[in-house]
Amino acid sequence: MEVDWSHLPPELLETISSKLPIYSDYLRFRAVCRSFLSSVPRTPRHMPPQLPWLLLSADTSSFFNPQDRRVYILRRPTKPPSLLSGRRCCGSSHGWLATLGDAPDVLLFNPLTLSQVDLPPLSAFPNVLSFDYANVGREYILRSPFGKLVSLDLSHMRDSFVQKIVLSSAPTDDPEFAAVAVLTSHDLAVCRHGDSRWTFVEGASSYTEDVIYRDGSFHALHKSGRVAVFSPSSAPEVSFVEAHGRFQGDLHYLVSAGEDWLLVTRYLKIQCEDEPHLAMHKTAGFDVFKLDRRIESGPRWVKMTDLGDYMLFVGRNSSLALRASEFPGCEGDCIYFTDDYSEYNSDWIGEPDVGIYRLWDGGIEPLPCYPQSTAHLIRPQPIWLTRNPR
């Protein structure tokens, strides 16, 4: 005897859907039949933190799922406009991408919902003195940290001015969300939604390596290991966690893992292909340190030998730690990484530097979603994205 699932009570369907912890399962549940679709809310509100997927192409809405190692393409009734073509992704927070183009606009974009939100433009940073399309090849005039006037063209401003943008929350969850930009000069700038200009975070000092949002505040990692803490306001007051430790590496990330703060150092090597003058930076390895506050002499970064059940996601995304046991098919004690330096290091050729670093043996496993040889840099660069249907 066949069961007619379409006659299940709507309240039962809604209760069942609220127990589904994975967004893709939630979508499949709604797609069973018309009654499921009409009874189950389009946007779930109960979801725990979701596993990031690697955004391969925003134009085709293709994603790589590290859990089952398959590529998924989001089909839409009509082809959406090519909102990211030629743009650079300089951040991924709460399911939203921060993007830059040849124009001064700074655009937040949700590739699932196609929603857009504007941030103050590149011409509205405090060290940008002027912008004029008529000055071809030197559209921007900036003041360097040393007081010197510097001119940049449209593409250099897009690729080499902002390192990363991090959000306090999704724009759809908080209309007063804040954004922090880490500049390639390692200075910090902040804005709140609705601001017309960016503001430097005074007192945070330069040499900022990474920023995360945690417990109602932004936390910025200094190259020395010190952490600046400030609120998401347009004129934040800054306090410091004076953490010490010995670490090296070429790139540094700050990660929140449960109650702990982790400092991740990334080592790069220069790799030459057939032509010696075409050198590329490639990831050689990682080290991980945990902030130990129990040391009598003060907080110190202590090197870890393993991450246990944790897996880390680093790159141009807001750095993230999740427990592998909650996502069957994933491995703990690993770092999932993407390329977040080629654009402003002018590495325009070679295979993408994305992969999985195994902390227990130092091995690097390439992700199977890319061919092992690529003729040129992909734009926008692949980036980890936590899917957000809101």
Secondary structure in CASP SS format (residue, H / E / C, confidence):
PFRMAT SS
TARGET T0000
AUTHOR 0000-0000-0000
METHOD secondary structure of the structure
MODEL  1
M C 1.00
E C 1.00
V C 1.00
D C 1.00
W H 1.00
S H 1.00
H H 1.00
L C 1.00
P C 1.00
P H 1.00
E H 1.00
L H 1.00
L H 1.00
E H 1.00
T H 1.00
I H 1.00
S H 1.00
S C 1.00
K C 1.00
L C 1.00
P C 1.00
I C 1.00
Y H 1.00
S H 1.00
D H 1.00
Y H 1.00
L H 1.00
R H 1.00
F H 1.00
R H 1.00
A C 1.00
V C 1.00
C C 1.00
R H 1.00
S H 1.00
F H 1.00
L H 1.00
S H 1.00
S H 1.00
V C 1.00
P C 1.00
R C 1.00
T C 1.00
P C 1.00
R C 1.00
H C 1.00
M C 1.00
P C 1.00
P C 1.00
Q C 1.00
L C 1.00
P C 1.00
W E 1.00
L E 1.00
L E 1.00
L E 1.00
S E 1.00
A C 1.00
D C 1.00
T C 1.00
S C 1.00
S E 1.00
F E 1.00
F E 1.00
N E 1.00
P C 1.00
Q C 1.00
D C 1.00
R C 1.00
R E 1.00
V E 1.00
Y E 1.00
I E 1.00
L C 1.00
R C 1.00
R C 1.00
P C 1.00
T C 1.00
K C 1.00
P C 1.00
P C 1.00
S C 1.00
L C 1.00
L C 1.00
S C 1.00
G C 1.00
R C 1.00
R E 1.00
C E 1.00
C E 1.00
G E 1.00
S E 1.00
S E 1.00
H C 1.00
G C 1.00
W E 1.00
L E 1.00
A E 1.00
T E 1.00
L E 1.00
G C 1.00
D C 1.00
A C 1.00
P C 1.00
D C 1.00
V E 1.00
L E 1.00
L E 1.00
F E 1.00
N C 1.00
P C 1.00
L C 1.00
T C 1.00
L C 1.00
S C 1.00
Q E 1.00
V E 1.00
D E 1.00
L E 1.00
P C 1.00
P C 1.00
L H 1.00
S H 1.00
A H 1.00
F C 1.00
P C 1.00
N C 1.00
V E 1.00
L E 1.00
S E 1.00
F E 1.00
D C 1.00
Y C 1.00
A C 1.00
N C 1.00
V C 1.00
G C 1.00
R C 1.00
E C 1.00
Y E 1.00
I E 1.00
L E 1.00
R E 1.00
S C 1.00
P C 1.00
F C 1.00
G C 1.00
K C 1.00
L E 1.00
V E 1.00
S E 1.00
L E 1.00
D C 1.00
L H 1.00
S H 1.00
H H 1.00
M H 1.00
R H 1.00
D H 1.00
S H 1.00
F C 1.00
V E 1.00
Q E 1.00
K E 1.00
I E 1.00
V E 1.00
L E 1.00
S C 1.00
S C 1.00
A C 1.00
P C 1.00
T C 1.00
D C 1.00
D C 1.00
P C 1.00
E C 1.00
F C 1.00
A E 1.00
A E 1.00
V E 1.00
A E 1.00
V E 1.00
L E 1.00
T C 1.00
S C 1.00
H C 1.00
D C 1.00
L E 1.00
A E 1.00
V E 1.00
C E 1.00
R E 1.00
H C 1.00
G C 1.00
D C 1.00
S C 1.00
R C 1.00
W C 1.00
T E 1.00
F E 1.00
V C 1.00
E C 1.00
G C 1.00
A C 1.00
S C 1.00
S C 1.00
Y C 1.00
T E 1.00
E E 1.00
D E 1.00
V E 1.00
I E 1.00
Y E 1.00
R E 1.00
D C 1.00
G C 1.00
S E 1.00
F E 1.00
H E 1.00
A E 1.00
L E 1.00
H E 1.00
K C 1.00
S C 1.00
G C 1.00
R C 1.00
V E 1.00
A E 1.00
V E 1.00
F E 1.00
S C 1.00
P C 1.00
S C 1.00
S C 1.00
A C 1.00
P C 1.00
E C 1.00
V E 1.00
S E 1.00
F E 1.00
V E 1.00
E C 1.00
A C 1.00
H E 1.00
G C 1.00
R C 1.00
F C 1.00
Q C 1.00
G C 1.00
D C 1.00
L E 1.00
H E 1.00
Y E 1.00
L E 1.00
V E 1.00
S E 1.00
A E 1.00
G C 1.00
E C 1.00
D E 1.00
W E 1.00
L E 1.00
L E 1.00
V E 1.00
T E 1.00
R E 1.00
Y E 1.00
L E 1.00
K E 1.00
I E 1.00
Q E 1.00
C E 1.00
E C 1.00
D C 1.00
E C 1.00
P C 1.00
H C 1.00
L C 1.00
A E 1.00
M E 1.00
H E 1.00
K E 1.00
T E 1.00
A E 1.00
G E 1.00
F E 1.00
D E 1.00
V E 1.00
F E 1.00
K E 1.00
L E 1.00
D E 1.00
R C 1.00
R C 1.00
I C 1.00
E C 1.00
S C 1.00
G C 1.00
P C 1.00
R E 1.00
W E 1.00
V E 1.00
K E 1.00
M C 1.00
T C 1.00
D C 1.00
L C 1.00
G C 1.00
D C 1.00
Y E 1.00
M E 1.00
L E 1.00
F E 1.00
V E 1.00
G C 1.00
R C 1.00
N E 1.00
S C 1.00
S C 1.00
L E 1.00
A E 1.00
L E 1.00
R E 1.00
A H 1.00
S H 1.00
E H 1.00
F C 1.00
P C 1.00
G C 1.00
C C 1.00
E C 1.00
G C 1.00
D C 1.00
C E 1.00
I E 1.00
Y E 1.00
F E 1.00
T C 1.00
D C 1.00
D C 1.00
Y C 1.00
S H 1.00
E H 1.00
Y H 1.00
N H 1.00
S C 1.00
D C 1.00
W C 1.00
I C 1.00
G C 1.00
E C 1.00
P C 1.00
D C 1.00
V C 1.00
G E 1.00
I E 1.00
Y E 1.00
R E 1.00
L C 1.00
W C 1.00
D C 1.00
G C 1.00
G C 1.00
I E 1.00
E E 1.00
P E 1.00
L C 1.00
P C 1.00
C C 1.00
Y C 1.00
P C 1.00
Q C 1.00
S C 1.00
T C 1.00
A C 1.00
H C 1.00
L C 1.00
I C 1.00
R C 1.00
P C 1.00
Q C 1.00
P C 1.00
I E 1.00
W E 1.00
L E 1.00
T C 1.00
R C 1.00
N C 1.00
P C 1.00
R C 1.00
END
